Amino acid sequence: MKTDRISAVYLLAFLSLFFVECRQTSNNPGAQSSKSLTKVAPVSITRVAGPVVPKADSSPVAIMARKQVPILCYHQIREFRPKDSERAKDYIVPPGKFADQMKLLADSGFTTILPDQLMEYLKYGVPIPDKSVMIQFDDADLSQYEVAKPILDKYGFKACYFIMTVVLNKPGYMKKEHVKQLSDEGNIIGSHTWDHMNVKKMEEKDWAIQVEKPSRQLSEITGKPIEYFAYPFGLWNEDVARELEDHGFKAAFQLSAKRDSAQPLYTIRRVIIPGQWDAERMYRFMKGSFN
């Protein structure tokens, strides 16, 4: 009997110790011995990407389908002279008429945009103001800086200046510091060849003189790449358009001819505003031409 009682006591003590240890282990998993732990492989988390946003269609067909932005092209802003022919007056706008045209645009709620904005809109459909317009000047006539610029500044308008580099620093034309200032103030400087050569007549040897050298010179003046081109006389052909693209230009501007459906970015339309027109006629023509 004594032996049985001792055995019972030992059994009771063993069971008590076992119960206490089980309780401690369940309440404190860290108390388990390292030998009893099973290593679990790290869970691989797969990141789920957000919704896929379809890339905007930048094909020529899509570009042609987007509404054209009105682009107004000017050359000389000065009073008529007795020797000016009627043909010459198409390229000469008296300062008062130019001021009236810019005032009408401003009063009508138009905002000037620049070529980079135009490219984002045409290529990717990036929104631009509903009443957007672009102002451009060809040839680097001094009146563009001395007469037109103060009028544009009055309304907060910016413009694009296509420079014919052969005339820089010559009487009646812009100086290099004028071009630099225009660029520094947020306007765009583009190429208009060296001496206004008809690009349809250019041979391979002419590209270095008429396109490459002027681009380098203008880039040195502005400290910025020259990415836009305006065709002298508005004349172009498919070969020249492709060559301009190969030379790194983002776009090229012609005049009012039909755009090329295969190369719409290198045949962007713009219109010359004749000096005989008043602001109202300019406005009607602009709206009708760029429907």
NORNOR-V603678 format. One record per backbone hydrogen bond with DSSP energy under -0.5 kcal/mol. CO is the residue of the C=O (numbers start at 1). NH is the residue of the N-H. Records with the same first field share a line. If there is no record, write none. Layout:
CO=NH + NH
This chain:
1=5
2=6
3=7
4=8
5=9
6=10
7=11
8=12
9=13
10=14
11=15
12=16
13=17
14=18
15=19
16=20
17=21
18=22
19=23
20=24
21=25
22=26
23=27
24=28
28=31
29=32
33=36 + 37
34=37
37=39
43=45
44=46
45=47
47=49
52=54
56=58
59=63
60=64
61=65
62=66
63=66
70=134
71=271
72=136
73=273
74=138
76=78 + 93
81=84
85=89
87=90
88=91
89=92 + 275
91=76
92=94
93=78
94=97 + 98
95=99
96=100
97=101
98=102
99=103
100=104
101=105
102=106
103=107
104=108
105=110
106=109
111=133
114=117 + 118
115=119
116=120
117=121
118=122
119=123
120=124 + 126
121=125
130=132
131=111
132=70
133=113
134=72
135=160
136=74
137=162
138=141
140=174
141=144 + 145
142=145 + 146
143=147 + 148
144=149
147=151
148=152
149=153
150=154
151=155
152=155 + 157
153=156
159=188
160=137 + 162
161=163 + 190
162=139
163=165 + 192
164=167
165=168
167=170
170=173
172=142
174=169
175=178 + 179
176=180
177=181
178=182
179=183
180=184
181=185
182=187
183=186
188=161 + 190
190=163
191=230
192=196
193=165 + 192
194=166
197=199
198=201
199=202
203=206 + 207
204=207
205=209
206=210
207=211 + 212
208=213
211=215
212=216
213=217
214=218
215=219
216=220
217=221
218=222
219=223
225=227
227=250 + 251
228=191
229=253
231=234
232=235
234=255
237=241
238=242
239=243
240=244
241=245
242=246
243=247
244=249
245=248
251=229
252=268
253=231
255=270
259=261
263=266
264=267
265=252
268=254
271=73
272=274
274=277
278=282
279=283
280=284
281=285
282=286
283=287
284=288
285=289
286=290
288=291
